Every structure is written in C-alpha cells, then in structure tokens.
Amino acid sequence: MIACVSVLLALLYSVDVTGQTPSGGETGTLQQLIDAAQPGETIQLKAGEYRENLVIDKPLHLMGTDNVTLVNKGDRPTLTLEANQVKIENLTIIHESRDSPAILVLGDHNTLHNLKIYTNSFGLRLDEAQHNTMTHLAIEGDKRASFTERKHGIDLWRSHHNEIDATQIKYVTDGIYMEKSKNNRLRGNTVAYSRYGYHLMFTENTLLEANEAHHNVSGMMIMGTVGTVAKHNKLYNNHLNVRSLGLYLFDVKQAHISHNHILNNRVGILIEDSQQNELTQNVVRSNYLGLQFIKARDNHIYQNAFVANVVQGQAEESHHNIVEHNYWGDHVGLDLNGDGTSNLPYSVDPFFLKITDQYPPFQLFFHSPGLIFLENLIHIPFDQQLIDQAPLLENPLIESDKTADTPLITLLVCSALLLISTLLIYQGVRIK
C-alpha cells in the first residue's frame, strides 16, 4: 500500500512547484513525498523552487538539477538528516535563519555532493555523525555581517571519520571548525574572507591536505590536538588583523607539518606551548615574522626555506628545539667540506621585531644603517634567538617555490633603474 501511495505522489508532484502546492492542482509537499518513499528510493527533482524545510529519517537519494532550489525562512534547518546512508546532490539552498544550520547531519555514512548553500547561520553542522562524505560544496555566509555575527561554514562536534573535499567557503566565522573529533580528512578545500580558514580544537589524527586559506584573519588554527598532519596546503595573504597568522600550533603534540606554502601573512608559523612536532620542507616567505616559538620544546624544524621575511624568527622561553638544515635567504655561510651546509651557524636575532613592537614608527627605518648599527650593538638575550647550527646554502625547495627568485628579480630591476638614473645624470651634465 505504501509503495502505491509513493508512486501516485511521484506522478502528481510537479517539477514547477513554487510553494507547497504542485502545479497539477493536487495538494502535497515534498516532505510528504519523502515520508511516503521506500528506504533506498531515489527522488529526482526537476527545476523549481521548493519553500520547505525537510527531515529525512530513512536512507534515500534526493537528487536535483542545476536549477533546483530549497528556500527556508523558518527557524529549523532546511535539511535535517536523521538517518544513515542518505545521499543529497545537485541542490541550491537559501537558508535565512540565523539560529539553525542550513543542513544538520545526525546520521552516519551519508553523502552530500554538489550543493550551493547561502546561509545566515551555519552552512553545515555534523553532531556526533560518523563516516560522512561531503564533496564539491559551495558555502557563502553574510558578507555584510561582522565575524561575531556569522557562524561557521562547516561545524563538526564529536564527529569522526568524515571526509570534506573540494569545498569553497567564504564570508563565515571559521571555514571548517572541528571540536573533539577524530580521524577526519580535509582535502582540496578553499576558505577566504573569514576569521579562521581551518580551526581544530581537541582533535586527533586530522588530515589537512592540499587546502587553501587566503584573505582571512588567520589561515590554520590548530589547538589542543594530537597527531595532526598538514601537508601541501597554501596559506597566503592572511593579514586582516595585526595578529594574523598563516599557521598557529597551540598545545599541539606529534603533528607533522610538511610541503606547505606559507606566504605573505603577518606571522608565518607560530608554535606555542607545543612539543614533539615535526616541520619539514615548508616554504615560509614574505611574512613579517617567519617562525616564532613561545614556550615550545622538543620540536624538530628541518629542510624548510625561510625567504624574504622581515624578521626570520624569534624564540621566547623555548628549549630543546632542534633547528637544523634549513635554508635562510639572508644567511651568508661558509662550506668548508662541500656537504652543502654552512660551517657557520645561522642565528636569528629578532632585534627589529622587539624594537618595533615597543616603538612602531621604527618600522620606517627597516634596513637603515642606523638601525643595523644598533642591532650589532644591542643583542637580544640568547634564549630568544633561533639558531640553526647547520643551515643549508642552497634552497632545497626552489622548484616548488615558483616565485623564489623574486629577490633576484628585484635586485636586477633596482640595478637597471640605478644604471638608467646614472646615464640620465651623466647626459644632463654633458648638456650643461
């Protein structure tokens, strides 16, 4: 009997629904169609606007087209997934509530694919939901609202073994926020114009791979985690605040950070109250402060490239960190045995950072002869310096750093301008 009702409703339900009444004149809603469907059934929606909020409590496949839109002005989520093995794809969701998420996932092994979500609240929230897959989502918050008025693009609470891939997020509080969640995988996502791109709190074994974060307050905030892996990410132009960061590790243990490009942020990498982490083969370039340690210990930093940062590094109350075999763009070394490493250690003295923190106008005198003289005269305490005992003389990441030759280009341009100016002056003198 239920199967007959399902078939009848499917035949009556029109593709041109603009409210809760089908175009054929029969009464009915999309929720009624879902309620009448058999577990495992596919419900295919054609072009139209559906003004409903839906609850799916059985395994179903809800599939739209490029012009299917769900509009919700109520207080409840537009979509609530209470069941397992639900698949939702090819929908646009316009969620106007500020109190509930556009999509709430409470079940396991669900799939969300190719969704466009415009929301004044959370885009997607997982609450104790496991083994879900989210791919090719586009989530956009309220551009006009402040960070405190927005919500997260994707929010995970006690949710494990989920995958989030190829998602574009902007104008939210945090792009992807995870708390007390384990073994989640984030690949190929981009977050922009938000507070934090990726924010991890008390997570275990999270993978962050090939993601991007740009034009946020900060790129990646990793806090209270164990076993985080962050590799092949691009964190750039995150400088909406004077405390903006590319990558922040706070109270982090056993993280592996490798092959990331961290460019043009206020602070490239900050490691605070963290231990037993490994950072290798990262490009840290054109940040105000390249690498900073605060109360950090037993971390291993090797084979990274620190290039063209205003201040290459700083350490405060940090001990037993192994910093070796990194490339420092401003180091003048000496290789006596031909092994590619300098026999002269590289000591990072953050004098300029200290003096400009106390007297910001001194930033105008960066690299001036007077400031260089003071730097040689007044040394920062030894425990606040980063020392690479065996720095590399060649950049090991030159092929992956496509713009690593920027200082050389700048030097050539400046030399050309100097030559032209000299010729012009010479010609002027001859004319006289």
NUDRENVO-269693 format. One record per residue: x, y, z of N, C-alpha, C, O in turn; residue in three letters. Coordinates in steps of 0.2 Angstrom, whole numbers, plus 5000, padded with zeros to 4 digits. Example, Ala and Ser with C-alpha at 12.3 -4.5 7.8 and 13.67 -1.06 7.14 Angstrom:
506649725039506249785039506649845039507149835042ala;506449895035506849955036506450005039506750065040ser;
//
This chain:
500449945000500050005000500450065000500350114996met;501050065004501450125005501850134998501850194996ile;501950084995502350084988501850124983502050164979ala;501250104983500750134978500650204979500650244975cys;500650224986500550294988501150334985501050394983val;501750304986502350334984502350344976502550404974ser;502150294972502150304965501650364963501750404959val;501050364966500550404965500750484966500650524962leu;501050494972501350554974501850574969501950634967leu;502350534967502850554962502550574956502850614952ala;502050544953501750564947501350634948501350664943leu;501050644953500650704954501150764956500950824954leu;501750754959502150804961502450844955502850804952tyr;502350904954502650934948503350964949503550974955ser;503650974943504351004944504351074944504851114945val;503751104944503651184944503451204950503051264951asp;503551174956503251194962503651264964504251264964val;503151314966503451374969503251384976503551434979thr;502851344979502651354986502551284989503051244988gly;501951264992501851204994501251164990500951124993gln;501151194984500551164980500851154973501151194970thr;500851084971501051064965500651104959500051124960pro;500951104953500651144948500051104945499651134942ser;499951044946499351004944498751014948498250984946gly;498851054953498251074957498151024963497651044967gly;498550974964498450924969498850954975499350984974glu;498550944981498950964987499450914989499450854987thr;500050934992500550894994501150934995501250994992gly;501650904998502350934999502850894998502750834997thr;503450914997504050874996504150835002504350775002leu;504050855008504050815014503650755014503850705016gln;503050765012502550715011502850655006502750595007gln;503150685001503450634996504050594999504050534998leu;504450625003504950595007504650545012504950495012ile;504150565015503850525021503550455017503650405020asp;503350465011502950405008503450365004503350305003ala;504150385003504550344999504850285003504850285009ala;505050235000505350175002506050185004506350225000gln;506350155009507050165010507450135004507350085001pro;507950175002508350164996508150194990508450194985gly;507550224990507250254984507550314982507850354986glu;507550334975507850394973507250444971506850424968thr;507350504974506850554972507250604968507650644971ile;507050614962507350664957506950724957506350724955gln;507150784958506850844957507050884951507650884950leu;506550904948506750944942506751024944506651044950lys;506851064939506951134940506351164944505751154942ala;506451204949505951234953506251264959506751244961gly;505751294963505951324970505451294975504851294974glu;505751264980505451224985505451264991506051264994tyr;504951294994504951335000504751285006504251285009arg;505251245008505151195013505751185017506351205015glu;505651165023506251135027506051055028505451035029asn;506551015027506450945026506850905032507350925034leu;506550845034506850805038506850735035506350705032val;507450705034507550645031507750585036508250595039ile;507250545037507350495043507450425040507350375044asp;507650415034507750345031508250355025508350415023lys;508550305023509050305018508750325011508350285009pro;508850385008508550405002509150434998509650455001leu;508950444992509350484987508950544984508550534980his;509150604987508750664985509250694980509750724981leu;508950694973509450724968509050774964508450764962met;509350834963509150894960509450904953509850854951gly;509350954950509750984944510051044946510051064951thr;510351074941510651144942510151194944510351244947asp;509551194943509051244944508551224950507951244949asn;508751184954508351164960508551204966509151194968val;508051234969508251274975507751264981507151264980thr;508051254987507651254993507751314996508251344998leu;507151354998507151415002506851405008506351375009val;507151425014506951415020507051485024507551505025asn;506451515026506451575031506251555038506251605042lys;506151495039505951475046506551465051507151485049gly;506451445057506951435062507351365062507851365065asp;507051325058507351255058507851245053507751285048arg;508251195053508751185047508351175041507751145041pro;508551195035508251175029508251105027507751075025thr;508851065029508850995028509150965035509650985038leu;508750915038508950885043509050805042508550775039thr;509650775042509750705041509850665047510350675051leu;509250635049509250595055509450525053509550485058glu;509450505047509550435045510350425043510650465042ala;510450355042511150345039511050325031510450315029asn;511550335027511550315020511050355016510750335012gln;511050425018510650475014511150505009511750525011val;510950515003511350554998510950614995510350604993lys;511250674996510950734993511450764988512050774990ile;511150784982511650814977511250854973510650854972glu;511650904970511350954965510850994967510250994964asn;510951034973510351074975510751144977511351144979leu;510251194977510451264980510051274986509451264985thr;510351294991509951304997510051374999510651405000ile;509451415001509451485003509151475010508551465011ile;509651485015509451475022509451545026510051575026his;508851575027508851645030508951645038509051705040glu;508851595041508851595048509551605051510051585048ser;509551635057510251645060510251605066510851605069arg;509751565067509851515073509951445072510151415077asp;509851425066509951355064510351345058510451385054ser;510751285058511151275052510751265046510151245046pro;511051275040510651265034510551185033510051165031ala;511051145035511051075035511251045041511851065043ile;510851005044511050975051511150895049510650865047leu;511750865051511850795050511950765056512350775060val;511450715058511450675064511650605063511650565068leu;511650585056511750515055512450495052512850545052gly;512550435050513150415048513150395041512650375038asp;513750385037513850365031513350395026513050365021his;513250465027512950505022513350535017513950545018asn;513050555011513450595006513150655004512550655002thr;513550715004513250775002513750794996514350804997leu;513450814990513850824984513550874980512950884979his;513950924978513750974973513151014976512651024972asn;513251044981512751094984513051164985513651174986leu;512551214983512751284984512251304990511651294990lys;512651334995512251355001512451425003512951445004ile;511851465003511951535005511551535012510951525013tyr;511951555017511651555024511851615028512351645027thr;511351625033511551675038511751645044511851685049asn;511851575044512051545050512551495048512951505044ser;512551435051513051385049512851355042512251355041phe;513351345038513151315032512951235033512451215030gly;513451205037513351135038513551115045514151135047leu;513151075048513351055055513350985056512750955055arg;513850955058513850875060513850875068514350895071leu;513350835070513350825078513350755079512850715078asp;513950725081514050655083513850615077513550565077glu;514150635071513950605065514650575062515150615062ala;514650515060515250475058515250455051514750445048gln;515850455048515950425041515450455036515250425031his;515450525036515050555031515550585026516150605027asn;515350595019515750625014515350685011514850685009thr;515750745011515550805008516050825003516550845004met;515750834997516150854991515850904987515250904986thr;516250954984516051004980515451044982514951054979his;515551064988515051114991515351184990515951194990leu;514851234990515051304990514551334995513951334995ala;514951365000514551395006514751465006515351485007ile;514251505007514351585007513951605013513351605013glu;514251645017513951675023513751745021513751765015gly;513551785026513351855025513951905025514251915030asp;514051925019514651975018514652035022515152065024lys;514052055024513952125027513952115035514052165038arg;513952055037513952045045514652045047515152025043ala;514752065053515452055056515551985058515151935058ser;516251965060516451905061516051875067515851815067phe;515851915072515551895078514751875076514451835080thr;514551905071513851895069513751835065513151805064glu;514251815062514251755057514351685061514451685067arg;514251635057514351565060514851525056515051555051lys;515051465058515551435054515251405048514651395047his;515651395043515451365036515251295037514751275036gly;515751255040515651185042515851175049516351195051ile;515451145053515551135060515451065062514951035061asp;515951035065515950965067516050965075516550985077leu;515550925078515650915085515550845087515050805085trp;516150815090516150745091515950705085515650655086arg;516250715079516150685073516750655070517250695070ser;516750595069517450555067517350525060516850515058his;517950515057518050485051517650515045517350475041his;517550585045517250615040517750645034518350655036asn;517450655028517950675023517550745020516950745018glu;517950795019517750855016518250875011518850885012ile;517950875005518450884999518150934994517550944993asp;518550974991518451014985517851064987517451074983ala;517851094993517351144995517651214995518151224997thr;517151264993517351334993516951364998516351364998gln;517251405003516951435008517151505009517751525009ile;516651555010516851625011516351665015515751645015lys;516551715018516151755022515751725028515151735029tyr;516151685032515951655038516351665044516851705043val;516251635050516751645055517351605054517851635052thr;517251545055517851495053517551455047517051425047asp;518051445042517851405037517651335039517051315037gly;518051295042517951225044518151225051518751235053ile;517751215056517851215063517751145066517151115064tyr;518251115069518151045072518351045079518751075081met;517851015083518051005090517850935093517350905091glu;518350905097518350845099518150795094517750745095lys;518450795089518350745083518950715081519550745082ser;518950655078519450615077519450585069518950575067lys;520050585067520150545060519750575055519550545050asn;519750645054519350675049519850695043520450705045asn;519650705037520050715032519850775028519250775025arg;520250825027520050885023520550895017521150895018leu;520250895011520750895005520450945000519850934998arg;520850984997520751024992520151074993519851094988gly;520151104999519651155001519951225001520551225001asn;519551275000519751345000519251385004518651385004thr;519651425009519251465013519551535012520151545013val;519051585011519351655011518851705014518251685015ala;519051765016518651825018518251795025517751815025tyr;518651765029518351745035518751755041519351785040ser;518651735047519051745053519651695052520251715051arg;519551625053520051575053519851535047519251515046tyr;520351515043520151465037519951395040519451375039gly;520451365044520351295047520451305054521051325056tyr;520051285058520051285066519951225069519451195069his;520551195072520451125075520551135083520951175085leu;520051105087520051115094520051045097519551005096met;520551015100520550955104520350895099519950855100phe;520650895093520550845088521150795088521650805091thr;521050735085521550685085521650665077521150645074glu;522250655075522350625069521950655063521750625059asn;521950725063521650755057522150765051522750785052thr;521850755045522250765039522050835036521450835034leu;522550875035522350935031522850935025523450945026leu;522550925019522950915013522750955007522150955005glu;523250995004523051024998522551074999522151084994ala;522451105005521951155006522251225005522851235005asn;521851275004522051345003521651395008521051375010glu;521951445011521651495015521951555013522651565014ala;521551605011521851675009521351725011520751715011his;521651785013521251845015520851835020520251855021his;521051795025520751785032521051825037521651845036asn;520851825043521251845049521851795050522351825050val;521651735050522251685050522051625046521451605045ser;522551585044522451535039522251465043521651445042gly;522751435047522551375051522751385058523251405060met;522251375062522251375069522251305072521651275072met;522751275074522751205077522951205084523451225086ile;522451185088522451195095522251135099521751105098met;522651115104522551065108522450995104522050955106gly;522850985099522750925095523350875096523850895098thr;523250815094523750765094523750735087523150715084val;524350725084524350685078524150715071523950685067gly;524050785071523850825065524350815060524950825061thr;524150805054524550805048524350865043523750865041val;524750915042524550965037525150965032525650985033ala;524950955026525450955020525150975014524550975012lys;525551005010525351035003524851085003524451094999his;524751125009524251175009524551245007525251255007asn;524151295005524351355004524051405008523451415008lys;524451445012524151495017524451555015525051565017leu;524051605012524351665010523951725010523251715010tyr;524251785011523851845011523351845017522851875017asn;523451815023523051815029523351875033523751855037asn;523051935032523351985036522852035037522952105037his;522152015039521652065040521752095047521352135049leu;522152065051522252095058523052095060523452065056asn;523252145064523952145066524152085069524852075069val;523752035071523951975074523851915069523851855072arg;523751935063523551875058524151825058524751845058ser;523951765057524451715056524351665050523751665048leu;524851645047524751585042524551525046524051495044gly;525051495050524951435054525051445061525551475063leu;524651425065524651435073524651365076524151325075tyr;525151345079525151275083525151295091525651325093leu;524551285094524551295101524351235105523851205104phe;524751215110524651155114524551095109524051055110asp;524951085104524951035099525550985100526051005102val;525350925099525850875100525850825094525350805091lys;526450805092526550755087526250775080525950725077gln;526250835079526050855072526550845067527150855068ala;526350835061526850835055526650885050526150875047his;527050935049526850995045527450995039527951005041ile;527150985033527650975028527351005021526751005020ser;527851025017527751045010527151095009526751095004his;527151145014526651195014526951255011527551275012asn;526551305008526751365006526451415010525851425010his;526851455014526551505019526851575018527451585019ile;526451615014526651675011526251735013525651735013leu;526651785014526351855014525851855020525251885019asn;525951835026525551835032525851885037526451895036asn;525551905042525851945047526351905050526951925051arg;526151845053526651795056526551725052526051705050val;527151705049527151645045526851585049526351555048gly;527351565054527151505058527351525066527851555067ile;526851515070526951525077526751455081526251425080leu;527351435085527251375088527251395096527751415098ile;526751385099526651405106526451345111525951305109glu;526751335116526651285121526551215118526051175119asp;526951205113526851145109527551105109528051125110ser;527451035108528050995108528050935104527450915102gln;528550905102528650845098528350855091528050805089gln;528350905088528150915082528650925077529250945078asn;528550905070529050905065528750945059528250945057glu;529250995058529051045052529651035047530251045049leu;529451015041529951005036529751025029529151015027thr;530151045025530051065018529451105017529051105012gln;529451155021528951215020529251275017529851285019asn;528951315013529151375011528851425015528251435015val;529251465018528951525023529251585020529851605021val;528851625016529151685013528751745013528151745013arg;529051805013528751865013528251885018527751915018ser;528351855024527951865030528351925034528951935033asn;527951955039528352005043528751965048529351985048tyr;528551915051528851865055528851795053528251775052leu;529451765051529351705048529151645053528651615052gly;529551635058529451575063529551605070530051635071leu;529051585074529051615081528951555086528451515085gln;529351545091529251495096529051535102529451585104phe;528551515106528451535113528251475117527851445116ile;528751475122528651415127528551345123528151305125lys;528951335118528951275114529551235115530051265117ala;529551175115530051125116530051065113529551035111arg;530651035111530650965108530350965101530050915100asp;530351015098530151015091530751015086531251035087asn;530650985080531150975075530951015069530451005066his;531351065067531251105061531851095057532451115058ile;531751065051532251055046532051055039531451035037tyr;532551075035532451075027531851115025531451105021gln;531751175029531251225027531651285023532251285024asn;531251325020531551385016531251445019530651455019ala;531651485023531451545025531751605021532351615021phe;531251635017531551685012531151745013530551745013val;531551805013531251875012530751885017530251925016ala;530751855023530351885029530651945032531351945033asn;530351995034530652055038531052025044531552055044val;530751985048531051955053531051885052530451855052val;531651845052531551775050531351735056530951685055gln;531451755062531251715068531351745074531651795075gly;531051705079531051735086530951675091530551635089gln;531251675097531051615102531051655108531451695110ala;530551635112530451655119530251595124529851565123glu;530751595129530651545134530551475131530151435133glu;530951455125530851395122531551355122532051385121ser;531451295123532151255124532051185120531551155119his;532651165119532751095116532451085110532251025108his;532351135106532051135099532651125094533151155095asn;532551075090533151065085532951095079532551085075ile;533351145077533351185071533951175067534451205069val;533851145061534451125058534351115050533751095048glu;534851125046534751115039534151145036533851115031his;534051205038533551255034533951295030534551315031asn;533551325025533851375021533651445023532951455024tyr;534051495024533851555026534151605021534751615020trp;533651645018533851685012534351735013534651765009gly;534451765020534951815021535551785025535951825027asp;535651725025536251695028536851695023536751675017his;537451725025538051715022538451665025538751675031val;538551605022538851555025539551535022539751565018gly;539851485025540451455023540451385023540351355029leu;540551355017540551275017541251255016541551255011asp;541551225021542251205021542351135018542951125016leu;541851095019541951025017541551005011541550945009asn;541151055008540751035002540150995003539950964998gly;539850995009539250955010538650995009538150965010asp;538651055007538051095006537851135012537351165011gly;538151125018537851155024538451205026539051195025thr;538251255029538751305032539051285038538751255043ser;539751295038540051285045539951345050540151335055asn;539651395047539451455052538751445053538351445049leu;538551445060537851445062537451505060537751555059pro;536851495059536351555057536051575064535651535066tyr;536151635066535751655072535251705071535451755068ser;534651695072534151745071534051785077533751765082val;534251855076534151895082533551945080533651985076asp;533051935084532451975082532452045085531952075088pro;533052085084533052145087532552195084532252235087phe;532452195077532052235074531352225076530952275077phe;531152165077530452145080530352175087529852205088leu;530852175091530752195098530752275098530252295102lys;531152305094531152375095530552405091530252455094ile;530252375086529652405083529052385087528552425086thr;529052335091528452315095528352375100527852395102asp;528952395103528952455108528852515104528552565107gln;529152525099529152595095528952585088529352575083tyr;528352575086528052555079528352605074528552585068pro;528452675075528752715070529452695067529652715062pro;529752655071530452625069530452585063530952565060phe;529852555061529752515055529952555049530152525044gln;529952625049530152665044530852655042531052675037leu;531252635047531952635047532252565045532852555047phe;531752525043532052455041532652455037532552485031phe;533152415039533752415035534152475034534552485030his;533952525038534352585038535052575041535052535046ser;535552615040536252605043536252615050536552575054pro;535852665053535752675060535452615064535752595069gly;534952585061534652535064535052465064535052425069leu;535452455059535952405058536452405063536652365066ile;536652475064537252485069536952465076537352435080phe;536352485078536052475084535952395085536052375091leu;535752365080535652285080536352255082536352205086glu;536852275079537552255081537752265088538252235091asn;537552325091537752355097537352315103537652305108leu;536652305102536252285107535952215105535552215100ile;536152165108535952095106535352075111535352085117his;534852035108534352005111534651955115535051915113ile;534351935121534551885125534551815121534151805117pro;535051775123535251715119534651665119534451635113phe;534151665124533651615124533051635120532551605119asp;533151705117532551725112532851725105532451745101gln;533351695104533651685097533551615094533551565098gln;533351615088533351545084534051535081534351585078leu;534351475082534951465080534951395076534751345078ile;535151405069535251345065535951325065536351365062asp;536151275068536851255069537151235062537751245061gln;536751215057537051185051536551215045536251165042ala;536551275044536051305038536251275031536851265030pro;535751265027535951255020536151315016535951365018leu;536551305011536751355007536351365001536351414998leu;536051314999535551314993534851294995534751255000glu;534351334992533651324994533451254991533451244985asn;533251204996533051144993532351134990532151084987pro;532051194991531351194988531251244983530751274981leu;531751254979531751314974531251294968530951334966ile;531151224967530751204961530051214963529651234959glu;529851204970529151214972528951284973528451304974ser;529551324974529351394976529451434970529951464968asp;528851444966528951474959529151544959529351564954lys;529051574965529251644965529851664969529951714972thr;530251604970530851614975531351654972531851684976ala;531351674966531851714963531651794963531951834960asp;531151804967530951874967531451924970531551974967thr;531851904975532451954977532951964971533152024971pro;533051914967533551924962533251964957533552014954leu;532551964955532252004950532252074953532352124949ile;532052084959532052144962532752184962532852244960thr;533352144963533952164963534152194955534452244954leu;533952154951534052164944533752234942533952274938leu;533052234944532652294942533052354945533052414942val;533152354952533552404955534152424952534352484951cys;534552374950535152394946535052424940535452474938ser;534552404936534352434930534152514931534352554927ala;533752524936533552594937534152634939534152694937leu;534552604943535152644945535652664939535852714939leu;535652614934536052624928535752684924536052724922leu;535052674923534752724919534752794923534952844919ile;534752794929534752864933535452894932535552954931ser;535952854932536652874931536752904924537052954923thr;536552864919536552894912536252954911536453004908leu;535652964914535253024914535653084917535653134914leu;535953074923536353124926536953144922537153204921ile;537253094919537853104915537653144909538053184907tyr;537153124906536953164900536753234901536953284898gln;536453244907536253314909536853354910536953414909gly;537453324913538053354915538353374908538653434907val;538353334903538653344897538353404893538653444890arg;537653404894537253454890537453524893537553574889ile;537553524899537753594903538453614900538653664902lys;
//
